[in-house]
Amino acid sequence: MSVLPAQAAARWSRVVLGPLDAVPKTSGDIARLSLIVPRSGVAQLLGLSRNTVTAHIRRTEQALGQDLADVRCRAAVHLALAFGSSPVRPAPDDGPPPGLDDLLAAVPAAAWARTLLGGVRERHVRTLRAWVDADTDAQRAAHRLGVSRNTVRAHLRAAESALGLDLLTHGSGVHDVVHALRIAELHGF
């Protein structure tokens, strides 16, 4: 996300991803892939069993102290990986590293989130919030909203169209929505 302060984001990324140095490269690579491809797809793609893939992901989760089954954690790690591969050098270590919310509170991030969410109807934004709160489980989101699962899926398809992002598969479009909703919450819109 190029709207975040690059040096601070690179520093945050270094702190978040630092524990990966203690994990075998294969485990880290498999976990990275699982952020955008379902575990069964990773297993099929790599010719591994799902249990082997799960073991690699667990090893990485333990090192990072993150639950990669949680959509917010996946989004944060995905963002950290994006900045971790950036050529930008981290800001000097002059105090505690910024947190993700510190980065998302940046004014350009608010403008990005407003633009991203601006074309989405308010009822669909409510559905997106409930869906993310339910860890992208349409049935649980439907229960929270008091509507049917089919209504949630219809709202998500409408939001996909307005956002120009793929939400109903395991792609990174969900990560953008997670961050945009958090930014909106931080900025009160």
C-alpha positions as a Python dict, from the first residue, in 0.01 Angstrom:
ca = {
    (1, 'M'): (0, 0, 0),
    (2, 'S'): (195, 298, -129),
    (3, 'V'): (-12, 545, 76),
    (4, 'L'): (159, 450, 400),
    (5, 'P'): (475, 625, 524),
    (6, 'A'): (735, 406, 351),
    (7, 'Q'): (1020, 416, 602),
    (8, 'A'): (794, 364, 903),
    (9, 'A'): (612, 83, 720),
    (10, 'A'): (943, -84, 634),
    (11, 'R'): (1042, -64, 1002),
    (12, 'W'): (707, -209, 1112),
    (13, 'S'): (745, -486, 854),
    (14, 'R'): (1091, -572, 979),
    (15, 'V'): (958, -613, 1334),
    (16, 'V'): (656, -821, 1223),
    (17, 'L'): (858, -1046, 992),
    (18, 'G'): (1176, -1070, 1196),
    (19, 'P'): (1075, -1400, 1360),
    (20, 'L'): (1063, -1562, 1014),
    (21, 'D'): (1443, -1579, 1029),
    (22, 'A'): (1402, -1867, 1275),
    (23, 'V'): (1166, -2061, 1046),
    (24, 'P'): (1282, -2287, 763),
    (25, 'K'): (1254, -2104, 432),
    (26, 'T'): (1013, -2367, 299),
    (27, 'S'): (772, -2307, 586),
    (28, 'G'): (783, -1930, 532),
    (29, 'D'): (731, -1968, 158),
    (30, 'I'): (435, -2202, 205),
    (31, 'A'): (278, -1964, 459),
    (32, 'R'): (328, -1670, 220),
    (33, 'L'): (153, -1861, -57),
    (34, 'S'): (-131, -1955, 177),
    (35, 'L'): (-212, -1587, 224),
    (36, 'I'): (-350, -1570, -129),
    (37, 'V'): (-427, -1935, -216),
    (38, 'P'): (-638, -2173, -4),
    (39, 'R'): (-440, -2438, 182),
    (40, 'S'): (-582, -2714, -37),
    (41, 'G'): (-470, -2517, -344),
    (42, 'V'): (-121, -2473, -197),
    (43, 'A'): (-104, -2848, -133),
    (44, 'Q'): (-214, -2926, -487),
    (45, 'L'): (16, -2666, -642),
    (46, 'L'): (322, -2792, -452),
    (47, 'G'): (233, -3162, -464),
    (48, 'L'): (217, -3185, -85),
    (49, 'S'): (-46, -3320, 150),
    (50, 'R'): (-275, -3069, 322),
    (51, 'N'): (-138, -3193, 655),
    (52, 'T'): (217, -3106, 546),
    (53, 'V'): (105, -2762, 433),
    (54, 'T'): (-78, -2710, 762),
    (55, 'A'): (233, -2812, 959),
    (56, 'H'): (446, -2556, 770),
    (57, 'I'): (185, -2286, 828),
    (58, 'R'): (162, -2370, 1200),
    (59, 'R'): (539, -2343, 1233),
    (60, 'T'): (526, -1999, 1073),
    (61, 'E'): (226, -1890, 1283),
    (62, 'Q'): (407, -1988, 1601),
    (63, 'A'): (716, -1792, 1503),
    (64, 'L'): (515, -1483, 1407),
    (65, 'G'): (272, -1509, 1697),
    (66, 'Q'): (-11, -1476, 1445),
    (67, 'D'): (-315, -1687, 1361),
    (68, 'L'): (-313, -1697, 982),
    (69, 'A'): (-665, -1843, 984),
    (70, 'D'): (-780, -1497, 1103),
    (71, 'V'): (-845, -1260, 812),
    (72, 'R'): (-706, -956, 995),
    (73, 'C'): (-383, -1138, 1076),
    (74, 'R'): (-353, -1259, 717),
    (75, 'A'): (-405, -904, 591),
    (76, 'A'): (-144, -764, 830),
    (77, 'V'): (116, -1028, 742),
    (78, 'H'): (43, -984, 371),
    (79, 'L'): (101, -609, 407),
    (80, 'A'): (420, -667, 607),
    (81, 'L'): (547, -898, 333),
    (82, 'A'): (475, -631, 71),
    (83, 'F'): (685, -380, 264),
    (84, 'G'): (943, -643, 350),
    (85, 'S'): (1017, -688, -19),
    (86, 'S'): (1024, -311, -82),
    (87, 'P'): (1355, -144, -169),
    (88, 'V'): (1278, 127, 89),
    (89, 'R'): (1514, 122, 386),
    (90, 'P'): (1350, 128, 728),
    (91, 'A'): (1359, 449, 929),
    (92, 'P'): (1626, 455, 1201),
    (93, 'D'): (1542, 278, 1526),
    (94, 'D'): (1465, 585, 1732),
    (95, 'G'): (1209, 448, 1973),
    (96, 'P'): (943, 183, 1960),
    (97, 'P'): (839, 72, 1612),
    (98, 'P'): (506, 196, 1480),
    (99, 'G'): (204, -28, 1508),
    (100, 'L'): (-20, -111, 1215),
    (101, 'D'): (-285, 134, 1337),
    (102, 'D'): (-19, 408, 1348),
    (103, 'L'): (56, 341, 982),
    (104, 'L'): (-310, 319, 881),
    (105, 'A'): (-383, 652, 1051),
    (106, 'A'): (-184, 835, 782),
    (107, 'V'): (-387, 1096, 591),
    (108, 'P'): (-305, 947, 247),
    (109, 'A'): (-434, 611, 374),
    (110, 'A'): (-764, 775, 467),
    (111, 'A'): (-792, 921, 117),
    (112, 'W'): (-720, 578, -33),
    (113, 'A'): (-983, 409, 186),
    (114, 'R'): (-1243, 676, 104),
    (115, 'T'): (-1177, 625, -266),
    (116, 'L'): (-1188, 247, -239),
    (117, 'L'): (-1505, 232, -31),
    (118, 'G'): (-1667, 540, -186),
    (119, 'G'): (-1844, 353, -464),
    (120, 'V'): (-1987, 86, -234),
    (121, 'R'): (-2344, 128, -108),
    (122, 'E'): (-2371, 180, 268),
    (123, 'R'): (-2567, -143, 321),
    (124, 'H'): (-2294, -333, 139),
    (125, 'V'): (-2028, -166, 355),
    (126, 'R'): (-2224, -284, 661),
    (127, 'T'): (-2222, -633, 514),
    (128, 'L'): (-1848, -610, 447),
    (129, 'R'): (-1786, -506, 808),
    (130, 'A'): (-1998, -794, 944),
    (131, 'W'): (-1830, -1038, 705),
    (132, 'V'): (-1481, -931, 813),
    (133, 'D'): (-1590, -938, 1179),
    (134, 'A'): (-1711, -1295, 1115),
    (135, 'D'): (-1370, -1382, 968),
    (136, 'T'): (-1518, -1394, 615),
    (137, 'D'): (-1777, -1654, 711),
    (138, 'A'): (-2096, -1564, 524),
    (139, 'Q'): (-2320, -1773, 751),
    (140, 'R'): (-2191, -1606, 1069),
    (141, 'A'): (-2215, -1263, 904),
    (142, 'A'): (-2575, -1338, 803),
    (143, 'H'): (-2659, -1433, 1161),
    (144, 'R'): (-2508, -1109, 1292),
    (145, 'L'): (-2697, -902, 1036),
    (146, 'G'): (-3026, -1092, 1070),
    (147, 'V'): (-3037, -1177, 699),
    (148, 'S'): (-2986, -1491, 493),
    (149, 'R'): (-2647, -1620, 382),
    (150, 'N'): (-2761, -1567, 23),
    (151, 'T'): (-2827, -1199, 98),
    (152, 'V'): (-2476, -1165, 241),
    (153, 'R'): (-2327, -1330, -68),
    (154, 'A'): (-2535, -1104, -296),
    (155, 'H'): (-2410, -796, -108),
    (156, 'L'): (-2054, -923, -133),
    (157, 'R'): (-2089, -977, -509),
    (158, 'A'): (-2227, -622, -543),
    (159, 'A'): (-1937, -490, -335),
    (160, 'E'): (-1691, -689, -550),
    (161, 'S'): (-1830, -519, -856),
    (162, 'A'): (-1812, -171, -702),
    (163, 'L'): (-1463, -227, -561),
    (164, 'G'): (-1319, -405, -862),
    (165, 'L'): (-1176, -666, -624),
    (166, 'D'): (-1220, -1039, -586),
    (167, 'L'): (-1360, -1107, -240),
    (168, 'L'): (-1522, -1448, -258),
    (169, 'T'): (-1207, -1639, -341),
    (170, 'H'): (-893, -1646, -132),
    (171, 'G'): (-722, -1354, -313),
    (172, 'S'): (-562, -1044, -170),
    (173, 'G'): (-865, -823, -250),
    (174, 'V'): (-998, -921, 91),
    (175, 'H'): (-682, -781, 249),
    (176, 'D'): (-742, -442, 88),
    (177, 'V'): (-1097, -439, 223),
    (178, 'V'): (-977, -533, 573),
    (179, 'H'): (-731, -242, 571),
    (180, 'A'): (-979, 3, 417),
    (181, 'L'): (-1242, -81, 680),
    (182, 'R'): (-986, -41, 960),
    (183, 'I'): (-874, 294, 817),
    (184, 'A'): (-1237, 407, 797),
    (185, 'E'): (-1283, 307, 1160),
    (186, 'L'): (-967, 493, 1267),
    (187, 'H'): (-1074, 806, 1077),
    (188, 'G'): (-1441, 787, 1173),
    (189, 'F'): (-1606, 754, 832),
}
